[in-house]
């Protein structure tokens, strides 16, 4: 017997994509991707710290290394907070 919406009675709901794709961009589910948020923040920060109006800018290679280091640290902090709440 079917419900009014065409879903068979007793059917279970499943996710639209496999768990291996969690937080990764894909098709219509792109909204779940962290990449777009991270990219925008990295780009904005990089541009700010490359702005010639500031006299304390590091060289670009040092800036990129520091951005990557700090990004890794922030991800670790977020992960630890998430895990400790479980």
ABEGO torsion letter per residue (X at the ends): XBBAAGBBBGBBBBBABBAAABGBBBEAAAAABAAAAAAAAAAAAAAAAABAABAABBBAAAAAAAAAAAAAAAAAAAAAAAAAAX
